[in-house]
Amino acid sequence: MKKRLLIILSMLVGLWVPMTSAWAGPFKDTAGQWWEQPIAECYAADLLSGKSAGIFAPKSPVTRLESVVILNRALGHRSEADTYSMSQGGYNFPANFPEWGKKNVAFAADQGYISKAGIASMEPKHSASRTEIAVLFANALKLSADGYELTFADKSAIPSNLQSYVAAAVKHGIMVGKAGNKFDPNASVTRGEMAAIIARLFENGQINPNPDQYFVAAISSIDTAAKKITVVKGGQTLTYSLAADSVQYRNGAQSNLSSFKAGENAKIVLNDSKGVSFLAYTTASPSAGNISITTNYTGTIRGLISGNPWSLSFQPDSGTLNSYPLLSTVKITQGGAAKDLTALTNGARAEIKVTGGSVAEINLLNTVSGNETKAYVVNMYLDYMTVRYDDGTTQEINKSSVASGFYQMPRGQRIAISKTGGVITGITPLDEVRKIFGEVVNTGSSGITIEDLDGYERAVDLASGYRVKDEEGDTIDLDDLEKGDEVEIEINSQEDAVTIRLTDGGSSSSSDLEGEVMDVDTSGDYSIKIKKANGSTKTYDVEDDVDVYDEDDDDLDFDEIDEGDYVKLKLDSNDDVTRINILDVEVLEGEVTELDTSGSLGITIEDSDGDEEDYEVLSKVDVWEDSKSRDFDDIREGDRVRLILNEDGDVYLINILDEDDSDDDDGTYKGTLVGLDIDDDELKLKKSGKTTTYTLARKVEVDDGDLELDELIIGCEVEIEVEDGEVETIEVTDDEDIEIEGELYRIGSDHIQLEQENGSDSPARHKFYFDDDADLEDDEGDSIDIDDLEDFEGDDVAIELEDGKIVYLEVK
């Protein structure tokens, strides 16, 4: 499922004095733009920093990990999150998770505004989408839509189970729509937009990260000569001097002290020396204390978080999962009898009274009736989860199909599933032992790695005093387990293995397989043949109602899968394919010239042209040769290999090839031209999710000689013919109904020239004319005219062509 806000601050009108270079902000790439003021504000408040000296990079996307760190800071938890002990454990960080962000993510998970179970699949370097930011902030700020309904034209593009979060973010002013009444849910949030969100939250009184140094106050008087400002803050009259690097803003543009007047309100940021480093006019009310509001909720306890004070993680029956601090005087009862904190177990039903943001009373309700079907959570996803029933069967449960919905639960959680007439009416977590299931991949002195029932590898540490049992319950050694053995693992709260037990049965009830499509049969009963990661080939039967998704998670029909696509298959208990995801990967081949096995893994390969390239390798890379698993250090210099790269450009799979096993096999291939390097004689062809690099023949012929190489439009559809491992001919099959990107080079009254890099000394320039009804948008999503494009000359743009004319243009 897929993956930008701006703040409009009101500035008062006053004496304007021309600014000099002394007023310049710290970043040279923000001056004069809409994002300048919020960036300066967040920088002064030490909530955001630059990418490098003088560079903020406002157009760069914010990653999911960065979003969590920024949120912690905005909520005033910087010190606590940066030094968090992570003593609760159970975070399940993948091996490549950035070390610098772990404490912040663990803190956010234990606070309840991100899912601890979702950390393993967080993809921290992935850019955060507008929907994800809305959900994150709505959860953290405990916001509710309270009946507010979204009216965006693209509302259907927002997952139904997340629309209430987006509605809450919009209602409370965190997010706003874009031009054409669109929300654009999958668009990335930029650094400039994130600064605007934070500044908006502060101005609306929804956050107050550092009340002593970042606040709104009423101006009492101005002393321009002495460069001082006197304000009323919290009933006190205080005078502050401007810092040497102070910046002041009015109407979104830099101003000076003389433009402010007594009686107005201002946002003020003080440096550590109590000098004013940032000053901006605002209509917001002066910062004040919290208003005490009492609210009652009915729902399920998700956990008790130790600290000073203790906090309760609670899931209301209608609303978002939140963590509330417990008052020292909290009253806990069940059936009229007084209880203590030990009664607040995960999965217990309760009514709670929240006063001023803290829990004052907890009334524990009855537990589940006993008529439910019990199961274990295999994995939680954004809008569905997979469960394993006690009979060994598995099921995928969509959130939209559950009458009461469900929330994030940890892997291995024991649950009770209530059904009425075959419809799931409720899912209740139980206070029972957690278990995970799967096939043994390998064992070591301190842990075991399994492939779970969804096909994902899970590394589990061994608890102190762990035990290993066979099918009859007799104790065996860990070394007695073999690859492929089916096991159930009892885990503790730290997600360490307490007991590992061999189980009976054949193959896992569900598994995920990756590979290259060799054949797609749509005649009669569906089937698909893939070349698996280990190099072997296998044909699988496919369900008639199979779900197929491309690399952007858009729905496809089964017959839209092409040979050469790289896919992941999901199998049911009968080994029939129920779901197919086309993966966004890049496939490269070459000869190994160097291996790095010290510290972070790396590999250098030489392609057929003799060019060498270095690649980072994931620590858990899979290596295969002749259908046999190998270790990374089994690879030797001189081996010919195929590398599979993920969307971050990291190698996660390596095939050691025979001499005749190559992706440069002779033949005819169709796809999208996504890269061209004329000097290095290379062409990149994307066939759905798979991108492959081919070597160009010295005298490659383009369109029967009617075109030169440098006239090719990157983004057009082509058919190439490979002979002796080199591209001999290129035929353009579509260059009129395509989507392309490039740099805006020149603008005419009815056309533009687009510049595209093609590896030669001079980039290719293509002229495109506008359709009469062309839709143009700037980098903020606002509609613009052709004349306005002159302001964006040199910027990157994306355009959509129909019949060779531009029908849509977006400034990136």
KEMI-579135 format. One record per residue (C-alpha): chain; residue in one letter; x, y, z; residue number from 1. Coordinates in steps of 0.5 Angstrom, whole numbers, plus 500, padded with zeros to 3 digits. Layout:
 cadena residuo  px  py  pz num
      A       A   X   Y   Z NUM
...
***
This chain:
 cadena residuo  px  py  pz num
      A       M 500 500 500   1
      A       K 502 505 498   2
      A       K 507 511 501   3
      A       R 506 535 504   4
      A       L 504 540 507   5
      A       L 505 548 508   6
      A       I 504 553 513   7
      A       I 501 559 512   8
      A       L 503 564 517   9
      A       S 499 571 518  10
      A       M 504 577 519  11
      A       L 502 584 521  12
      A       V 503 590 517  13
      A       G 508 595 519  14
      A       L 514 599 517  15
      A       W 518 596 512  16
      A       V 526 597 511  17
      A       P 530 594 506  18
      A       M 534 588 508  19
      A       T 541 587 507  20
      A       S 545 581 507  21
      A       A 546 581 515  22
      A       W 539 578 515  23
      A       A 540 572 510  24
      A       G 538 565 513  25
      A       P 543 559 515  26
      A       F 541 556 508  27
      A       K 542 558 501  28
      A       D 537 554 498  29
      A       T 531 556 502  30
      A       A 531 564 501  31
      A       G 525 567 498  32
      A       Q 521 560 498  33
      A       W 514 559 501  34
      A       W 518 554 506  35
      A       E 523 559 508  36
      A       Q 520 561 514  37
      A       P 518 555 517  38
      A       I 525 552 516  39
      A       A 528 558 519  40
      A       E 523 557 525  41
      A       C 524 549 526  42
      A       Y 532 550 525  43
      A       A 532 556 530  44
      A       A 528 551 535  45
      A       D 533 545 534  46
      A       L 528 541 531  47
      A       L 531 540 524  48
      A       S 538 541 521  49
      A       G 541 542 514  50
      A       K 543 536 510  51
      A       S 550 540 509  52
      A       A 553 547 510  53
      A       G 548 552 508  54
      A       I 544 546 505  55
      A       F 537 544 507  56
      A       A 535 541 501  57
      A       P 527 543 502  58
      A       K 525 538 496  59
      A       S 528 532 498  60
      A       P 523 527 501  61
      A       V 523 525 509  62
      A       T 524 518 510  63
      A       R 520 514 515  64
      A       L 525 514 520  65
      A       E 527 521 520  66
      A       S 519 522 521  67
      A       V 519 519 527  68
      A       V 525 522 530  69
      A       I 522 529 528  70
      A       L 516 527 531  71
      A       N 519 525 538  72
      A       R 523 532 538  73
      A       A 517 536 536  74
      A       L 513 533 542  75
      A       G 519 535 547  76
      A       H 522 528 547  77
      A       R 528 529 544  78
      A       S 533 527 550  79
      A       E 529 522 553  80
      A       A 528 518 546  81
      A       D 536 519 544  82
      A       T 538 516 550  83
      A       Y 532 511 551  84
      A       S 534 504 554  85
      A       M 530 500 550  86
      A       S 529 495 556  87
      A       Q 523 493 554  88
      A       G 526 489 548  89
      A       G 522 486 543  90
      A       Y 523 491 537  91
      A       N 526 486 532  92
      A       F 530 491 528  93
      A       P 532 488 521  94
      A       A 540 487 521  95
      A       N 541 493 516  96
      A       F 536 498 521  97
      A       P 540 504 522  98
      A       E 543 504 529  99
      A       W 543 512 530 100
      A       G 535 511 529 101
      A       K 534 505 534 102
      A       K 533 508 540 103
      A       N 528 514 537 104
      A       V 524 508 534 105
      A       A 524 504 540 106
      A       F 521 510 544 107
      A       A 516 511 539 108
      A       A 513 504 539 109
      A       D 513 504 547 110
      A       Q 509 510 547 111
      A       G 504 507 542 112
      A       Y 504 512 536 113
      A       I 508 507 532 114
      A       S 507 499 531 115
      A       K 512 495 535 116
      A       A 510 489 531 117
      A       G 511 493 524 118
      A       I 519 495 526 119
      A       A 521 489 522 120
      A       S 518 491 516 121
      A       M 518 499 517 122
      A       E 523 500 511 123
      A       P 526 506 515 124
      A       K 530 509 509 125
      A       H 523 509 505 126
      A       S 520 516 504 127
      A       A 514 517 508 128
      A       S 508 518 504 129
      A       R 502 524 506 130
      A       T 498 518 508 131
      A       E 503 515 513 132
      A       I 505 522 516 133
      A       A 497 523 517 134
      A       V 497 517 521 135
      A       L 503 518 525 136
      A       F 501 525 527 137
      A       A 494 523 529 138
      A       N 496 517 533 139
      A       A 502 521 537 140
      A       L 497 527 538 141
      A       K 491 522 540 142
      A       L 487 526 535 143
      A       S 480 523 533 144
      A       A 476 525 526 145
      A       D 469 526 531 146
      A       G 465 524 525 147
      A       Y 469 529 520 148
      A       E 468 526 513 149
      A       L 474 527 507 150
      A       T 471 530 501 151
      A       F 477 529 497 152
      A       A 476 527 489 153
      A       D 482 522 490 154
      A       K 479 519 497 155
      A       S 478 512 494 156
      A       A 486 512 493 157
      A       I 487 513 501 158
      A       P 486 506 504 159
      A       S 479 505 507 160
      A       N 482 503 514 161
      A       L 486 509 514 162
      A       Q 481 514 512 163
      A       S 479 516 519 164
      A       Y 487 518 521 165
      A       V 487 522 515 166
      A       A 480 525 517 167
      A       A 483 527 524 168
      A       A 489 530 521 169
      A       V 486 534 516 170
      A       K 480 536 521 171
      A       H 485 539 526 172
      A       G 489 543 521 173
      A       I 496 538 520 174
      A       M 494 536 513 175
      A       V 491 540 507 176
      A       G 489 538 500 177
      A       K 492 540 494 178
      A       A 490 543 487 179
      A       G 484 540 484 180
      A       N 481 538 491 181
      A       K 486 532 492 182
      A       F 490 529 498 183
      A       D 495 526 493 184
      A       P 496 520 499 185
      A       N 502 516 496 186
      A       A 506 523 495 187
      A       S 512 523 499 188
      A       V 513 529 504 189
      A       T 519 533 503 190
      A       R 523 536 508 191
      A       G 520 543 507 192
      A       E 513 541 508 193
      A       M 515 537 514 194
      A       A 518 544 517 195
      A       A 511 547 515 196
      A       I 507 541 519 197
      A       I 511 542 525 198
      A       A 511 550 525 199
      A       R 503 549 524 200
      A       L 502 544 530 201
      A       F 506 549 534 202
      A       E 502 555 532 203
      A       N 495 551 533 204
      A       G 498 550 540 205
      A       Q 498 542 539 206
      A       I 505 541 541 207
      A       N 510 545 545 208
      A       P 517 542 545 209
      A       N 521 547 549 210
      A       P 516 552 553 211
      A       D 522 556 556 212
      A       Q 525 557 549 213
      A       Y 520 556 544 214
      A       F 513 560 545 215
      A       V 508 565 543 216
      A       A 508 572 547 217
      A       A 504 578 547 218
      A       I 509 584 545 219
      A       S 509 590 550 220
      A       S 514 594 547 221
      A       I 520 595 541 222
      A       D 527 598 542 223
      A       T 530 598 535 224
      A       A 536 602 537 225
      A       A 538 597 542 226
      A       K 535 591 538 227
      A       K 531 589 544 228
      A       I 523 586 545 229
      A       T 519 586 551 230
      A       V 514 581 551 231
      A       V 508 579 556 232
      A       K 509 571 557 233
      A       G 506 567 563 234
      A       G 504 573 566 235
      A       Q 511 576 567 236
      A       T 514 582 563 237
      A       L 520 580 560 238
      A       T 526 583 555 239
      A       Y 530 580 550 240
      A       S 536 582 546 241
      A       L 536 580 539 242
      A       A 541 574 538 243
      A       A 547 576 532 244
      A       D 544 571 527 245
      A       S 537 573 529 246
      A       V 532 573 523 247
      A       Q 525 576 523 248
      A       Y 519 574 519 249
      A       R 513 578 516 250
      A       N 508 575 511 251
      A       G 512 569 510 252
      A       A 518 574 508 253
      A       Q 524 576 512 254
      A       S 523 583 516 255
      A       N 526 587 521 256
      A       L 525 589 528 257
      A       S 522 595 527 258
      A       S 516 592 523 259
      A       F 513 589 530 260
      A       K 508 593 534 261
      A       A 506 593 541 262
      A       G 500 589 542 263
      A       E 501 584 537 264
      A       N 503 577 538 265
      A       A 509 574 536 266
      A       K 513 567 535 267
      A       I 519 567 539 268
      A       V 525 562 539 269
      A       L 531 563 544 270
      A       N 538 561 544 271
      A       D 541 558 550 272
      A       S 544 565 552 273
      A       K 536 567 552 274
      A       G 537 571 546 275
      A       V 532 572 540 276
      A       S 534 567 534 277
      A       F 527 567 531 278
      A       L 522 572 531 279
      A       A 515 572 527 280
      A       Y 508 575 527 281
      A       T 503 571 529 282
      A       T 495 571 530 283
      A       A 496 565 535 284
      A       S 494 566 542 285
      A       P 500 566 547 286
      A       S 502 560 550 287
      A       A 498 557 555 288
      A       G 498 551 560 289
      A       N 494 545 558 290
      A       I 486 545 559 291
      A       S 483 539 563 292
      A       I 478 535 559 293
      A       T 475 528 562 294
      A       T 474 523 557 295
      A       N 471 516 558 296
      A       Y 473 510 553 297
      A       T 472 503 552 298
      A       G 477 498 549 299
      A       T 482 493 550 300
      A       I 489 494 554 301
      A       R 495 493 550 302
      A       G 500 493 555 303
      A       L 503 497 561 304
      A       I 509 501 560 305
      A       S 514 502 566 306
      A       G 517 509 567 307
      A       N 515 515 572 308
      A       P 509 515 571 309
      A       W 507 509 568 310
      A       S 503 509 562 311
      A       L 497 505 559 312
      A       S 497 503 552 313
      A       F 490 502 550 314
      A       Q 486 501 544 315
      A       P 479 504 544 316
      A       D 473 500 540 317
      A       S 473 506 536 318
      A       G 479 510 535 319
      A       T 486 510 535 320
      A       L 491 506 539 321
      A       N 494 511 544 322
      A       S 499 511 551 323
      A       Y 496 515 557 324
      A       P 500 516 563 325
      A       L 497 513 570 326
      A       L 496 518 575 327
      A       S 499 516 582 328
      A       T 492 516 585 329
      A       V 489 512 579 330
      A       K 483 507 581 331
      A       I 483 500 578 332
      A       T 477 496 580 333
      A       Q 474 489 577 334
      A       G 467 487 579 335
      A       G 467 492 584 336
      A       A 473 489 587 337
      A       A 480 494 588 338
      A       K 485 491 583 339
      A       D 493 493 583 340
      A       L 497 494 576 341
      A       T 498 487 576 342
      A       A 491 486 573 343
      A       L 492 490 567 344
      A       T 494 485 562 345
      A       N 495 485 555 346
      A       G 488 483 552 347
      A       A 484 485 558 348
      A       R 478 489 556 349
      A       A 476 495 560 350
      A       E 473 502 561 351
      A       I 478 508 562 352
      A       K 477 515 565 353
      A       V 482 520 562 354
      A       T 483 527 565 355
      A       G 487 532 563 356
      A       G 491 527 558 357
      A       S 492 522 564 358
      A       V 488 516 566 359
      A       A 484 517 573 360
      A       E 480 510 573 361
      A       I 480 503 570 362
      A       N 474 499 570 363
      A       L 476 492 568 364
      A       L 471 488 564 365
      A       N 469 481 563 366
      A       T 474 477 559 367
      A       V 472 473 552 368
      A       S 466 468 553 369
      A       G 470 462 551 370
      A       N 466 460 544 371
      A       E 471 464 540 372
      A       T 476 460 535 373
      A       K 483 461 537 374
      A       A 489 463 533 375
      A       Y 496 466 533 376
      A       V 498 472 529 377
      A       V 503 470 524 378
      A       N 505 477 521 379
      A       M 501 484 522 380
      A       Y 501 488 515 381
      A       L 498 495 514 382
      A       D 491 493 512 383
      A       Y 491 486 514 384
      A       M 494 480 518 385
      A       T 495 473 517 386
      A       V 494 468 523 387
      A       R 495 461 524 388
      A       Y 489 456 527 389
      A       D 491 451 532 390
      A       D 489 446 526 391
      A       G 495 448 523 392
      A       T 491 452 517 393
      A       T 493 459 516 394
      A       Q 488 465 514 395
      A       E 489 472 511 396
      A       I 484 477 515 397
      A       N 483 484 512 398
      A       K 481 489 516 399
      A       S 476 492 512 400
      A       S 472 485 513 401
      A       V 472 485 521 402
      A       A 466 489 524 403
      A       S 470 492 529 404
      A       G 476 492 526 405
      A       F 483 491 529 406
      A       Y 489 494 531 407
      A       Q 497 492 531 408
      A       M 499 486 535 409
      A       P 506 483 536 410
      A       R 508 477 532 411
      A       G 506 470 536 412
      A       Q 500 474 540 413
      A       R 495 469 542 414
      A       I 488 471 540 415
      A       A 481 469 540 416
      A       I 477 470 533 417
      A       S 469 471 534 418
      A       K 465 469 528 419
      A       T 457 470 527 420
      A       G 455 467 520 421
      A       G 462 466 518 422
      A       V 463 474 519 423
      A       I 469 476 523 424
      A       T 465 480 529 425
      A       G 471 481 533 426
      A       I 479 479 535 427
      A       T 481 479 542 428
      A       P 488 479 544 429
      A       L 489 474 550 430
      A       D 494 473 556 431
      A       E 497 467 553 432
      A       V 504 464 551 433
      A       R 506 467 545 434
      A       K 508 462 539 435
      A       I 511 463 532 436
      A       F 512 458 527 437
      A       G 516 456 521 438
      A       E 521 452 518 439
      A       V 528 452 520 440
      A       V 533 456 516 441
      A       N 539 455 520 442
      A       T 542 455 528 443
      A       G 547 458 531 444
      A       S 550 458 538 445
      A       S 546 464 540 446
      A       G 540 464 536 447
      A       I 535 460 531 448
      A       T 533 463 524 449
      A       I 526 460 521 450
      A       E 522 462 515 451
      A       D 515 464 518 452
      A       L 509 462 515 453
      A       D 509 468 510 454
      A       G 515 466 507 455
      A       Y 520 471 511 456
      A       E 526 469 515 457
      A       R 526 471 522 458
      A       A 532 471 527 459
      A       V 530 469 534 460
      A       D 535 470 540 461
      A       L 535 464 545 462
      A       A 533 466 552 463
      A       S 537 464 558 464
      A       G 535 456 559 465
      A       Y 532 455 553 466
      A       R 529 448 551 467
      A       V 529 444 545 468
      A       K 524 438 544 469
      A       D 522 433 539 470
      A       E 515 431 537 471
      A       E 514 427 543 472
      A       G 516 432 548 473
      A       D 523 429 549 474
      A       T 529 434 550 475
      A       I 534 434 544 476
      A       D 540 439 542 477
      A       L 539 445 538 478
      A       D 544 441 533 479
      A       D 539 436 532 480
      A       L 535 441 528 481
      A       E 536 440 521 482
      A       K 534 445 515 483
      A       G 527 445 513 484
      A       D 525 442 520 485
      A       E 518 445 522 486
      A       V 518 448 529 487
      A       E 514 452 534 488
      A       I 517 457 538 489
      A       E 515 459 545 490
      A       I 517 466 545 491
      A       N 518 471 552 492
      A       S 516 479 552 493
      A       Q 523 480 549 494
      A       E 522 475 543 495
      A       D 527 471 545 496
      A       A 526 463 544 497
      A       V 524 460 551 498
      A       T 522 453 548 499
      A       I 523 450 541 500
      A       R 519 444 539 501
      A       L 519 440 533 502
      A       T 512 439 530 503
      A       D 509 434 525 504
      A       G 507 435 518 505
      A       G 509 436 511 506
      A       S 510 443 507 507
      A       S 509 450 511 508
      A       S 501 452 510 509
      A       S 503 458 506 510
      A       S 510 461 503 511
      A       D 513 466 499 512
      A       L 517 465 493 513
      A       E 521 470 489 514
      A       G 523 468 482 515
      A       E 523 470 474 516
      A       V 517 469 470 517
      A       M 519 464 465 518
      A       D 512 462 463 519
      A       V 505 465 464 520
      A       D 499 460 462 521
      A       T 492 463 461 522
      A       S 489 458 457 523
      A       G 484 453 462 524
      A       D 487 453 469 525
      A       Y 492 458 470 526
      A       S 499 457 472 527
      A       I 506 460 472 528
      A       K 513 458 471 529
      A       I 518 461 475 530
      A       K 526 461 476 531
      A       K 527 461 483 532
      A       A 532 464 487 533
      A       N 536 458 488 534
      A       G 536 457 480 535
      A       S 531 452 480 536
      A       T 525 452 476 537
      A       K 518 450 478 538
      A       T 511 451 475 539
      A       Y 505 453 480 540
      A       D 497 452 479 541
      A       V 494 459 480 542
      A       E 487 461 483 543
      A       D 482 464 478 544
      A       D 481 470 483 545
      A       V 489 471 484 546
      A       D 491 478 487 547
      A       V 496 481 482 548
      A       Y 500 487 484 549
      A       D 505 491 480 550
      A       E 511 495 483 551
      A       D 507 501 485 552
      A       D 501 496 489 553
      A       D 496 497 483 554
      A       D 492 492 481 555
      A       L 493 488 475 556
      A       D 490 482 471 557
      A       F 494 475 471 558
      A       D 495 476 464 559
      A       E 498 482 464 560
      A       I 504 479 467 561
      A       D 510 478 462 562
      A       E 516 473 462 563
      A       G 522 476 465 564
      A       D 518 480 471 565
      A       Y 521 478 477 566
      A       V 515 476 482 567
      A       K 514 474 489 568
      A       L 508 468 490 569
      A       K 504 467 496 570
      A       L 502 460 496 571
      A       D 496 457 500 572
      A       S 496 450 504 573
      A       N 495 446 497 574
      A       D 501 450 494 575
      A       D 496 454 489 576
      A       V 498 461 488 577
      A       T 493 466 491 578
      A       R 497 473 491 579
      A       I 503 475 486 580
      A       N 507 481 487 581
      A       I 511 484 481 582
      A       L 517 487 485 583
      A       D 521 493 483 584
      A       V 528 490 483 585
      A       E 534 491 478 586
      A       V 538 485 475 587
      A       L 545 486 474 588
      A       E 551 481 471 589
      A       G 558 481 471 590
      A       E 565 478 473 591
      A       V 567 478 481 592
      A       T 573 482 481 593
      A       E 573 484 489 594
      A       L 569 482 495 595
      A       D 569 485 502 596
      A       T 567 481 507 597
      A       S 570 485 513 598
      A       G 565 489 516 599
      A       S 559 491 512 600
      A       L 559 486 506 601
      A       G 561 489 499 602
      A       I 562 486 492 603
      A       T 565 489 485 604
      A       I 563 486 479 605
      A       E 566 488 472 606
      A       D 561 488 466 607
      A       S 562 486 459 608
      A       D 565 492 457 609
      A       G 570 492 462 610
      A       D 567 497 467 611
      A       E 567 496 474 612
      A       E 562 498 479 613
      A       D 561 497 487 614
      A       Y 555 495 490 615
      A       E 553 494 498 616
      A       V 551 487 500 617
      A       L 545 486 505 618
      A       S 548 482 511 619
      A       K 543 477 510 620
      A       V 544 476 503 621
      A       D 542 469 500 622
      A       V 547 466 495 623
      A       W 546 460 491 624
      A       E 549 456 486 625
      A       D 546 450 482 626
      A       S 540 450 487 627
      A       K 545 449 493 628
      A       S 545 455 498 629
      A       R 552 458 499 630
      A       D 555 463 504 631
      A       F 558 470 501 632
      A       D 565 468 503 633
      A       D 564 462 498 634
      A       I 564 467 492 635
      A       R 571 467 489 636
      A       E 574 473 484 637
      A       G 573 471 477 638
      A       D 566 468 478 639
      A       R 560 470 474 640
      A       V 554 472 478 641
      A       R 547 475 477 642
      A       L 546 480 483 643
      A       I 539 482 485 644
      A       L 538 489 488 645
      A       N 532 492 492 646
      A       E 529 499 491 647
      A       D 535 502 495 648
      A       G 540 499 491 649
      A       D 543 494 496 650
      A       V 544 487 493 651
      A       Y 540 482 497 652
      A       L 540 475 492 653
      A       I 546 473 488 654
      A       N 546 467 483 655
      A       I 553 464 482 656
      A       L 552 462 474 657
      A       D 554 457 469 658
      A       E 558 460 463 659
      A       D 551 459 459 660
      A       D 547 462 465 661
      A       S 546 469 463 662
      A       D 541 475 463 663
      A       D 544 477 456 664
      A       D 541 471 453 665
      A       D 540 472 445 666
      A       G 533 474 444 667
      A       T 527 479 443 668
      A       Y 525 483 449 669
      A       K 520 488 450 670
      A       G 519 494 455 671
      A       T 521 501 457 672
      A       L 527 504 456 673
      A       V 529 507 463 674
      A       G 536 509 462 675
      A       L 541 510 456 676
      A       D 549 511 457 677
      A       I 552 512 450 678
      A       D 559 513 452 679
      A       D 559 506 456 680
      A       D 555 503 451 681
      A       E 549 501 455 682
      A       L 542 501 455 683
      A       K 537 499 461 684
      A       L 530 496 460 685
      A       K 525 495 465 686
      A       K 520 490 464 687
      A       S 514 491 469 688
      A       G 518 491 476 689
      A       K 525 488 473 690
      A       T 530 493 470 691
      A       T 536 489 466 692
      A       T 542 493 463 693
      A       Y 544 490 456 694
      A       T 550 492 452 695
      A       L 549 496 446 696
      A       A 553 493 439 697
      A       R 558 498 436 698
      A       K 553 499 430 699
      A       V 546 498 434 700
      A       E 541 500 429 701
      A       V 535 504 431 702
      A       D 528 504 428 703
      A       D 531 501 421 704
      A       G 536 507 421 705
      A       D 531 512 422 706
      A       L 533 515 428 707
      A       E 540 516 432 708
      A       L 541 513 439 709
      A       D 541 520 442 710
      A       E 534 521 439 711
      A       L 531 516 443 712
      A       I 526 519 449 713
      A       I 528 515 455 714
      A       G 521 513 458 715
      A       C 519 510 451 716
      A       E 517 503 449 717
      A       V 522 499 445 718
      A       E 523 492 443 719
      A       I 530 490 443 720
      A       E 534 484 439 721
      A       V 540 481 443 722
      A       E 545 477 439 723
      A       D 551 474 442 724
      A       G 550 478 448 725
      A       E 549 485 445 726
      A       V 543 489 443 727
      A       E 543 489 435 728
      A       T 537 493 434 729
      A       I 532 497 437 730
      A       E 525 499 435 731
      A       V 521 504 438 732
      A       T 514 501 439 733
      A       D 511 507 443 734
      A       D 513 514 444 735
      A       E 507 518 444 736
      A       D 503 515 449 737
      A       I 508 515 455 738
      A       E 510 518 461 739
      A       I 517 521 462 740
      A       E 521 526 466 741
      A       G 527 530 465 742
      A       E 530 537 466 743
      A       L 526 543 463 744
      A       Y 530 547 458 745
      A       R 527 552 454 746
      A       I 519 554 454 747
      A       G 515 557 448 748
      A       S 508 559 447 749
      A       D 506 552 446 750
      A       H 511 548 447 751
      A       I 517 546 451 752
      A       Q 524 543 450 753
      A       L 526 537 455 754
      A       E 533 535 457 755
      A       Q 535 528 458 756
      A       E 542 525 460 757
      A       N 544 520 456 758
      A       G 551 519 458 759
      A       S 554 523 452 760
      A       D 557 529 452 761
      A       S 551 533 450 762
      A       P 544 531 453 763
      A       A 539 530 449 764
      A       R 533 535 448 765
      A       H 526 533 445 766
      A       K 521 538 443 767
      A       F 514 537 446 768
      A       Y 508 541 444 769
      A       F 502 542 449 770
      A       D 495 539 448 771
      A       D 489 545 448 772
      A       D 487 542 455 773
      A       A 494 541 458 774
      A       D 494 541 466 775
      A       L 500 544 469 776
      A       E 502 544 476 777
      A       D 508 547 480 778
      A       D 512 543 485 779
      A       E 506 545 491 780
      A       G 501 542 486 781
      A       D 498 548 484 782
      A       S 495 549 477 783
      A       I 499 554 473 784
      A       D 499 557 466 785
      A       I 505 556 461 786
      A       D 507 563 462 787
      A       D 509 561 469 788
      A       L 514 555 467 789
      A       E 519 560 466 790
      A       D 520 561 473 791
      A       F 522 553 473 792
      A       E 527 553 468 793
      A       G 532 548 470 794
      A       D 528 544 474 795
      A       D 526 537 473 796
      A       V 519 536 471 797
      A       A 514 529 469 798
      A       I 510 530 463 799
      A       E 504 525 460 800
      A       L 504 525 453 801
      A       E 497 523 449 802
      A       D 498 522 441 803
      A       G 505 525 442 804
      A       K 502 532 446 805
      A       I 503 534 453 806
      A       V 496 533 457 807
      A       Y 499 533 464 808
      A       L 506 537 467 809
      A       E 508 537 474 810
      A       V 514 540 476 811
      A       K 518 536 481 812
***
